Amino acid sequence: MKYILMILVLMSPITHAGVLVIGDSMSAQATSWPTYYRQMTGENVMVMAQNGRTIRDFTLPNDLHADGNIDTAIYLLGGNDMFLKTGPFMLAERVLTQLRFLKDRGFRVIVIKVPEFSGREKEIRKINGIIVRKARGLRLEVIDLMPVWDTSLTSDTVHPLPALSRRIADYLYNAT
């Protein structure tokens, strides 16, 4: 009986739980990287992204938990915070609260560093420094998009065109 059960388990198709994407306009558009990630992986990808979203103003739903359908959270926020000039202490507190919330709710949390947009590198580096310190303090995975980032494949140095979105999806798929 034990062997029959083992054979059935080995013969059953491998199913992957899905991914929750938390982001801003880089992740919210119909042609953004989560769409291509879903096509590549066949996984359930739930996108919780909105144009203009900031770390400062974002709040996760209290009833959010990892389950059999969604077990990984990919966090890509921070690009809009530079426009608000959010103070570093408030930013650090909000990032830590959000990342700890996700981790405590059972998610595998993957933090994506905000790409260094042309002309905004200094501000983005400060924001990324805060995000990365908090993520590493919680022992979370951190991925840098700069190896695949190409400003010529954006509409405005910030928002990826479909070719860059596909490149990002492929990069994240191979990195995770």
C-alpha positions in Angstrom: 0.0 0.0 0.0 2.8 2.4 0.9 4.4 1.8 -2.5 1.2 2.4 -4.4 0.8 5.7 -2.6 4.4 6.7 -3.4 3.8 5.8 -7.1 0.6 7.8 -7.3 2.4 10.8 -5.7 5.3 10.5 -8.2 2.9 10.2 -11.2 0.7 13.1 -10.2 1.4 16.4 -12.0 3.6 18.9 -10.1 1.5 21.9 -9.1 3.0 25.1 -8.1 1.3 27.6 -5.9 1.0 31.0 -7.3 2.6 34.4 -6.9 1.3 37.7 -5.4 2.9 40.7 -7.1 2.9 43.9 -5.0 3.9 46.9 -7.0 3.2 50.2 -8.8 2.8 51.1 -12.4 5.8 49.0 -13.4 3.7 45.9 -12.5 0.2 47.2 -13.1 -0.1 47.5 -16.9 -1.6 44.8 -19.2 1.8 44.4 -20.9 3.9 44.5 -17.7 6.2 41.7 -16.5 3.6 39.8 -14.4 1.6 39.1 -17.5 4.6 37.5 -19.2 5.6 35.8 -16.0 2.2 34.2 -15.9 2.5 33.1 -19.5 5.9 31.6 -18.9 5.2 29.7 -15.7 1.5 28.9 -16.1 1.3 29.8 -12.4 -1.5 31.7 -10.8 -0.3 35.3 -10.6 -2.3 37.7 -8.6 -1.4 41.3 -9.2 -1.9 43.8 -6.4 -0.4 46.8 -8.3 -1.6 50.3 -8.9 -0.3 53.3 -10.8 1.3 55.8 -8.4 1.4 53.3 -5.4 4.0 54.2 -2.8 5.5 52.3 0.1 4.4 55.2 2.4 0.7 54.9 1.5 0.3 51.2 0.8 -1.5 48.9 3.3 -1.8 45.2 3.0 -5.2 43.6 3.7 -5.4 42.2 7.2 -6.8 38.8 6.0 -4.0 38.1 3.5 -2.2 34.8 4.1 -0.2 32.4 2.0 -2.2 29.4 1.1 -2.3 26.6 -1.5 -3.0 29.0 -4.3 -0.6 31.8 -3.5 2.6 31.1 -1.5 5.1 33.7 -2.9 5.0 37.4 -2.7 7.1 39.5 -5.1 7.6 43.0 -3.8 8.5 45.8 -6.2 7.7 49.2 -4.6 9.6 52.4 -4.0 9.9 54.2 -7.3 7.1 56.7 -6.5 8.4 57.4 -3.0 11.2 59.5 -4.4 8.6 62.0 -5.8 7.0 62.4 -2.3 10.4 62.8 -0.6 9.3 60.3 2.0 11.6 60.6 5.0 14.0 57.7 5.5 12.7 56.8 8.9 9.1 56.6 7.8 10.1 54.7 4.7 12.2 52.2 6.7 9.4 51.6 9.2 6.8 51.1 6.4 9.0 48.7 4.4 9.8 46.7 7.5 6.1 46.5 8.5 5.1 45.4 5.0 7.8 42.8 4.6 7.4 41.4 8.1 3.7 41.1 7.6 4.2 39.1 4.4 6.8 36.8 6.0 4.7 36.3 9.2 1.7 35.3 7.0 3.7 32.5 5.5 4.8 33.9 2.2 8.1 33.3 0.6 9.0 37.0 0.0 11.2 38.1 -2.9 12.1 41.8 -2.9 13.0 43.4 -6.2 15.2 46.5 -6.1 13.8 49.5 -7.9 15.7 50.0 -11.2 17.8 53.1 -11.3 15.8 55.3 -13.6 17.9 57.7 -15.7 18.3 61.0 -13.9 17.0 59.6 -10.6 19.9 57.3 -9.7 20.8 59.0 -6.4 17.3 59.0 -5.0 16.7 55.4 -6.1 19.9 54.2 -4.5 18.8 55.7 -1.2 15.4 54.1 -1.4 16.9 50.7 -2.4 19.5 50.9 0.4 16.6 51.2 2.9 14.6 48.4 1.3 17.5 46.0 0.9 18.7 46.6 4.5 15.2 45.7 5.9 14.8 42.7 3.5 18.2 41.3 4.4 17.5 41.9 8.1 14.5 39.6 7.7 16.6 37.2 5.6 14.5 37.7 2.5 15.6 37.2 -1.1 16.6 40.3 -3.0 16.9 40.6 -6.7 18.5 43.4 -8.7 16.9 44.2 -12.1 19.8 46.3 -13.3 21.5 43.4 -15.2 18.5 43.3 -17.6 17.4 46.9 -17.3 17.6 48.8 -20.6 16.3 52.4 -20.6 16.0 52.3 -24.4 13.3 49.7 -23.9 11.1 52.0 -21.7 8.5 54.5 -22.7 9.9 57.2 -20.4 13.0 55.8 -18.7 10.7 54.3 -16.0 8.0 52.2 -17.6 9.0 49.1 -19.5 7.8 48.4 -23.0 6.7 44.9 -23.7 10.2 43.8 -24.8 11.7 44.8 -21.5 8.7 43.4 -19.5 9.4 40.0 -21.2 13.1 40.3 -20.3 12.2 41.1 -16.7 9.8 38.2 -16.5 12.4 35.8 -17.9 15.1 37.1 -15.5 12.8 36.7 -12.5 11.7 33.3 -13.6 15.3 32.1 -13.8 16.3 33.9 -10.6 13.6 32.4 -8.4 
